[in-house]
Structure formats: structure tokens, C-alpha cells
């Protein structure tokens, strides 16, 4: 490690009091200014399909220009870590990749790591992100941020603790709600806030596919996962090992099994419902009622292949009386496809088409002149929205400011999806208690799983 790297890292991890003093004086310093010629070193936590196919290409597309480099990977499965992750990443990055058998080992031994990209199982995101924040790292954390309130509160508190210690903005934590980095979505938000749309009364959300193999893995791959090659208890985190024994399907096909994923709410609803919270400025719904079941793909899964939830929202800047949002999804038929429409007495906004219609004027127009092209501005050949989102995170790390989807954004969509999941699994209405910070069903906090 050269002198400039040492100086920068010492500065990044320096005395909180000194930084707090600078902030109090009105200046927001870049913590990376001290070592302007050294690159910001990033590690992957969880060598997932999402990381390989989308996040890594997005990262590499901006890394050279922004001064970042990928240098390490942590994964609990030894076979995947040494036989796949390291050789593939070295080939794609052109550099040496350090290997760690867990995120905890990464933080213990990888002292020169500045930031991490977390793409582990759905239920692990918040807890892995909290460990990273506590270790002094900046974080790009895949969505959903959390599948239970214990984990959501843990991460929110970890970031708040850093803020109170004088580090602004605590940690540069970007939740993978990439719509928030889309120019087209910003155009829709601006139109709603302009007052031209009028009152918002109803939001229609839908995400339909016809995919029996969605979230399934090749049987040969599943059989190759041996108990001796992975730390199962470490993978479970706070799920009780006496309740949840070793199962390769749950490890590799976690989105099909509760309490490791809620399935449809955590994978698809949280994208669309995050936009609702962002547009309206509301932190979470007031209540949720839901229904779901397995009607076609009876392959041992526990996650529903069909799901519907009705969310009631309170007063907002777009309607003083509140509004209703309905999300539906099926994995059994793709008709109707993706829908994101915002309705009011005076018109409708169609986010999928990028248009708005005003009834009195009988006019349909584009939200932005170049609605689709706007999303390609930061494209690196992968997912345009994810690419723009990754770039926003990188720039915010250097400028030490909150990215487009900070921890509060992830907390909001987590509350909504946990409420929806709780309502579906209990058959009762779910709400959120802001004082206890818990999702409540029948007057009691809901967890839905056995914890340690």
C-alpha cells in the first residue's frame, strides 16, 4: 500500500469530532480528497446471479472514469467462491481478487476495503449492510432492504449511529431501488408535484409473468451444494437452526421459501411501491390486506405464485384524504404484464408508457420529450436504470452525500412489503406502529419466523 492510500484511509476512518467540527462550520468535505490519486477499493459480498449479470457490469462501466476498482469477494459457499467467483472476476476486472469466506472475515482482514456491494439472499441484505456500516464501509445494498422489522431497524440504527458520531451522511448507503435514479421517473414525480395532475386517488400496480422456473436453479447445481462446503448457521443469521435445517434448495432457491424471502412482495412489489412512497413523500402505508396462494407451480415452494395486496395510504401532498394502492402479481400468466398507473379525478399517469392524460383537455402527452432515451444516459451495456443508480452511488461516495435511495427509502418499501406479507400469511389486516417500529397484526408484533 502506498503513502497516498494510507493517508486517505486514515482520513476516512479518522476522528469523528474533527469531521463534526467541519460540518458544524458549514462545509461538507469529500473524505476521499486526501488521496485523490488512489482508487476507491470495492468488494462483492455474495457472488449472486444479480451481481454477475447486472451489478458488476454496471460497476465496471463506470469504475475507470470514477476512480473505483473491484478487489475482493466474500461468499459462504467455498465451491462458488474459489471455482467461480475469483476466476470470473479476475478475468472481467483484469486484476487480482482477494477471496474471503464470509463478510465478517472480509471486514476483519480486508482493512483496505472502502466499500461493498451486497447481493446476498433477500433476508440477509439489511444485516449484512449493517455489518458493513459498522465496519466503516460505504454500501450498495440490493433490494429488498429487509424482509423483517428486526433487520430493517438494525440497519437504520447502524446508519443513525454513524451520523450521530459525526460522519455525514453516516455511510453512503444506496438501496437498489434503481427507479430513483431514472430521469423518466423524476419527470413523472415533477409532473405530479407541479399540481397539473390534480388529486391522486388510486394507484394500480401489476407485475405478471408466466415462468414456472422463476427463481429455480438447475438440479445439478443444487445437488452440488454440500453441507461441509458452507457455513449453514452463518447463512441463517438470526433464523433458528433448530427450526431450519440444512437444505440446498433453500440456500440456492431462497426466493421460493419463507422466511428467507417473501417472494413476489420482496422481489417485485417493493420496486413499484417504493415509487409510490417517493412520489407522495409518505413513509409507509397505513394498513394492508392481502391474499395469495400456489395455484400452478406446485414444486415444493412456499412462496405464492399469485399474490394481491391492497394498501391504504394516509394524507399526502397529493391528496389530503389519502389514497389506495393495489398491487397484483402472478407467475402463471403474463397477460397485462407490467402496470404502473396513477389515477385521479382529473387524469391518469402511465409510468410504463411515460405518458399522462388530462380528461378535461382530452389530451395525452409524454411526461418527458425523450422518456425512454433518458434512461440510457448512464448506460454501460447492462441495465440502464441500475447503471445510473450505480453511478449515483459512486459519485456520492466521493462527495460524501446521501444517494438517491438512502436507508430511509429502503426502510419505507420494507415496511410496505412486510405488512403485505404479514397480512397474506395471517389472513388479517396489518398495520405499522411507529412508536415500537413493528408491523402489527391483531394488536401484536409480527415476525413470521422463529428467531434466535
N, C-alpha and C positions, 0 to 999 in steps of 0.2 A: 504494500500500500504506500502510495507516495505522500509527500507532505501536504499537498493541497487536499487530498481525500481526508487525511487525518484532521485537518483544520475544519473542514466542512462538517464532518460527522460529530466532532466535539461541539461545534457550534449548535448543530441540530439538537443535541442532547444536553445542552448547557443549562445554566441556572435559570429556573422559571422566574425568579424575581427580576432578573435583568430584562427578560423579554417583557414581563408585565410592565416594567417601568417605561420601556419604549412605547408599548401600546397605550399606556396612560397618557403619554405625551402626544398621541395622535398619529404616530407612524406605525404602519404595518409592514415589517421587514420581510424580505424573502429569506427564508432560512437557508437557502442554497447559494446565496450570493457570495459567501466566503470562499467557496471552491468552484468558481464559475467554469473552470476548465475540466472538472471531473464529472463523470456521468452519474446519474441517479440510478442506483442498482436495485433491481426488482426481482422478486421470487414468485413462483407459482405455488399456491397451496391447493392441492387437489388437481391431478392431471386428468381432467374430465374431457368428454367429447366437446362440451361447450368451449372449454379453453382451447383445445386443439383446432377446432374448426372456425371459431369466431374471435375469441379474445386475443389469442396470440397473434393472428394476422393483423388485427386492429392495432395491437401494441407495436408490432414490428413496422407497420406502415408509418408510424409517427416517431418511433424511437430515435432514429438518427437525427432528424431535424430538431427534436425537443431535448436531446441530450440524455436519453434513457438507455439502459441496457438490461436484458434478461440474463440473470446469472445463476439462478438456483431453482430447484423444485423440491417440494415436500409431498410425500404420498405414503399412506399407511400400507399399501399393498406392494410388497417387495418386488414381485414379478413385474408389475406395471411400472414401478419406479426405475428399476435398473435395465429392464429389457426393452422398454418402450419410451418412457418419458425422457430419460437422459440422452439416448442416441438420437431420438427425433428432434429434441430441442437443440442439441448441438449442431445438427445438420441445418436446421432452419435459421438459427441465430448466427452460426459461424464462429461461436465462441465456446469456452469451457463452461459446463453446467455442473454446479455442486448439487449433490443429492442428499436429502435428509429424510429420515423415516417417519417423521411427524412434524407438525408445525411447532411443537414445543422444542424439539431438537433444533429446528431452524433458528428459533429465537435465542436459544442457549449458545449455539456455536456460530451462527451466521451474524456476527456482530456488525459486519459491513453492509448488511441489507438495509435499504432505506424504506422500501415499500413492498407490498404484496398484493397479488391478485388472487382472490379466494373464489374457487369454483368447486366446492365440495358438495356433499349431499344437502338437500334443502333444509333439513332440520339443524344442520351444523353451521350454517352461514353466520348467524349472529354471534355464536360462542367463539368461533374461530376468528371473527373480526374483532371481538372484544380482547382476545389474547394478543392480537397484533397491535391494537391500540395501546394496550397496557405495556407492550414491549417497545413502544415508541415508534411504530411504523405507520406510514400512511397506507390506506387500504382502498382497493377496488373490490367491492363485495357483490357477487351475483345475487339476483333476486330469486325467490322471496327473501327478504331480510330475515324473517323469523316465522316459525310455524307454531310458536307458543309464547305466551307473555313473559315467562321466566327469562327466556333467551332475549326477547326484544328489550326488556327492561335492563338486562345485564349490559347490552351494548350501548344503549342510551346513557346509562350511568357511567360507563367507561369513558365515553367521549366527553360527558359533562365534567368528569373528574379532571381530565386534561385541560379543559377550558378554565376550570377554577384554579388550576395550578399556574395559569398564566400563558398557556400555549394557545395561540389563536390560529386556526379555529378548533383547537383541541387535537384533532387529527384530520387530515384531508381524507374524508371517508366518502367515497362515491358508491351509492347503491345502484345496481344495474337496471334501473328504470330508465331506459335509454330514450323514451319518448321525450323526456325533459330536455334533451339536447337536440331535438328535431326542430328545425326552423319552421316547418309546416305546422307543428303543434303550437309553437309560440305565436304563429299568425292566428290560429284559432283562439287562443287564450286572449290575445289582444282584441279580437273582434268581440268576444263575449264581454270583456271589460269596458269596451267603448260605449256600451249602452244601446247600440243599434239593434241588437238581438232581442232585447226586452227581458222578460222574466223567464227563468229556467224552471220547468215543472216536472220534467221526466227525462231520464237517460236510459236509452236502450243499448245494451251491450250483449254481444254474442260472439262465440268462437267455436265453430263447428268443423270437425274433420271426420274422415271415415278411415280409421287406422287401427286395426286390431293389434299391430305390433308396436304401437307408440309406447315408448319407454321400456320396451322389452329389449333384451340383449341376446346375442347368439348363444345357443345352448352349450356349445363347445367352450365358449369363453366363461360362462357361468360355472361349468364343471371344473375349469382350470383353477378356480379360486379355492385354495386350501386353507384351513383354519390356522395351520402353523406358519403361513406366509403373511398373516395380517394380525394386527392387534385389535381383536374384536371389541374388547372393553373400551379401548381408546376411541374406536369408531362410534360406540353407543353414546359417548359423552354422559349426559345425565339420565339416559334411559336405563332402567334397572336390568342388569344382565341376568338376573334370576327369572325375569319375565320374558326377555327377548334373547333367546339362544342364537348361536351362530347359524347364519343362513346366507349362502352366496347370492340367492335371488334378492334378498333384502339389501345386501351390500351393493349390488350392481344394478338392480331394478327398483331402487328405493322409492321412486315416484309412484309405484303401484301399491305401496304398503304404508298404512298409518301405524305408528306415529313417526315415521321417518319422512313423510310428505303428505300433504293434503291432496295431492294430485292436481285436479283441474283448478281449484281456487289458487293454489300456490304457484302453479305454472302459467296460467293464462289470465285468470281474473285479476291478479294483482297488477298486471300491466295496465289494463283498462281502468280499473278502479283507482289506480294511482293518478291517472289523468283527471278523474273527477275531483279528487281532493285538491290537486294542483290548481285546476281551473277555478274552483269555488273558494279556496282558502280554508276549507274545513278540515280539521284534523282527523276525523273519523265519522262513520255513520252513528246514528242514534240507536238503531236496532237492526236485526237481521232475522229473517225466517227463510229456511232453505229446505230443499228436497233433492234426493238423488238416489241412484241405485246402479246395479250392474245388470244391464238388460241384454247385452250381446256377447261381450268378451269374457266369458266365464273361464278364466285360465289360472285361477288361484289368486288373482289380485284382490286387494281390499279397497283400493281407491275406486270411486264410482266412474262408470263410463258415460253417465248422464247426470247433469247437475244444474240446478236452478236456485238462485237466491234473490230475495227482494230486500233491498237496503233502504231504510228511511233516513233521510238527512235533515238536519235542522236548518234554521235560517242562515242565509249566507248573503254575500254582497250581490248575488244574482237573483235572490228571491227571499224576501223577509219571512215567508211562510214555510220555507223548506221545500223539499222535492223528493222524488222517489227514483231510485236506480235499480234496474233489473238486469241481472247477468244470467245468461244461459249458455250451456255448452254440452255438446255430445260428441263422443268419439265413434259414433255408429253411423253417421250420415253427414255429408258435408254441405247439403243444401243450406242456403242462406249464408254460409261461410262466415266471414268476419263482419261485424256490425259495430259501429260506434256513432250513435246519433243522439243529439241533444235537442229536446223539444221544448217549446214554449207556446203560449197563445199566439205569438206573432210570427213564428217561423221554426225552422229546423236547421241544425248544423250537421253535416255528414262528414265525419273526420276521415273515413276511408276513401271518399271521393274528393275531399278537400274543397267542399262547396258549402254555401249557405243559401237558404231560400227564405225570403220575406213574403208572407202571404198577401199583405195589403198591396204590395207593389208587384205581385206575381212575378217576382224576379229571382232567378237562381244565378249565382255568380261564384267565382273562385275566391277562396279565403286569401290566397296569395297568387300573384301572377304566375309564379313558377313553383307551384306547390310541390310537385314530385322532385323537380330538379334541385329544390332547396335542400333535400336530404342527402345529396351526393357531394356537397361542398367539401366535406372532410372524409370522403370515402377512400378506403385503402384496398378495395377489392374484396372486402368481406361484407359485413352488414353495415350499410351506410349510417344507420342510427347508432349502432354500437361503436362504430368508428368515431363518430362525432363525440360520443359520450366518453370514450377513452381519451380523446384529445383534450376534452374539457378537464378531465381528472389530472392529466399531465401538467397542463398549464396552471391549474390551481395549486398543485404541489409546489411549483416554482414560485408562485405568487403568494402562497400561504393564505388562501381564502377558501370559503366553502364552495364546493362544486354544485352543479345543477341539481343533483339528487343527494343531499346530505342525509344524515341519520334520521332527521325528523320526517323526511319523505318516506324512508323505509319503514319507520315506525307506524305511519299512517296506513300504508297498504297492509302491513302486518296485522294491525288491529282489525281491519275490514275482513281479511281472509280468515283470521282466527274466529271471528264472530260467525262468519258464514259456515265454516267447518263445524263449529260447535252446534249451531242451530240444526245442521243437517244430521249430525250424529246423535243428537238427543231428541230431535223432533220437537224442540221447544224454541221459543224466541230467545235470542241472545242480545245482550247489550254490553256496554263498556262503562266501568266505574272509574272515573278519572282520579278519584282520591286513592283508591287501592291499586290502580293501574292494572286491573284484571278484567278479562272477559267474564261476564256473569250469565249464568243460566239458572233459572228458578231460585234466584237470590244467593247463589253460591258461585265462587270462582270455578272456572272450568279449565282443566288441563288436558283431559282426554288420554292420558298415558300414565304408566307407573314410573315414578322417578326415584332416583337415589339422592 
